[in-house]
Amino acid sequence: MTNVASSEGPMPGQLLVESRSEDDRLVLSLRGELDLTSVPHFEHELKEAEASSPRRLVIDLSGLDFMDSTGLRALLQARERAKGEDYELTLRRGPRQVQRVLELTKTVDIFTFED
């Protein structure tokens, strides 16, 4: 888990990842930007979460300010791993600009969302 450096949130271009358990699921909450620069950090946190063998893993996109195609690719790879390792992966919707990336690439329908 990444510590929040200030109460105002991440610096521009930064990604903060918080991991917590909620009922029967592990939730990764993302804040900031999921892009070429931050994807390695996200993938590291995601692999740590996957190593705990969750039955359900939720990636909360609601705190993202921005996501590019590299971030989308990381989510798609996570989806494929979930299918192969037999756990459920769901997303919590992001703000409009993040959801728009999923819509424009026609990938929004291949993910399962919880609200």
C-alpha positions, 0 to 999 in steps of 0.5 A: 500500500502506498502512503498518502503524502498529503491530505490533498491527494496525489501530486499531478502524474502520481498514482496512489493505491490503497488496499483494504478488505471489504466483506468477502473482497479485496479492494484496490482504490486508485487515486491520481493518474493511471498511465505510462508512468504509474502503471508499473506501480499499479502492477506491483500493487496488483500482483501483491493483491493477487498473491493473497489469493482473493476470491473477489478483487475489486479495482476502484477507479472512482478516484482516478483523474486520468487513465490512458491506453497503458492503464487500460492495457493493465486492466485488461491483463488483470482481467485475463489473469483473473480468468486464468486464476479463477477469481472474480475481478470487478471494477468500480466506475471511474469519473466520466473521463476514465469511463470514456476511455473504456467506451471509446475503446469498446472495452466497457462491456467486457468488464464487470462493474459494481456500483 
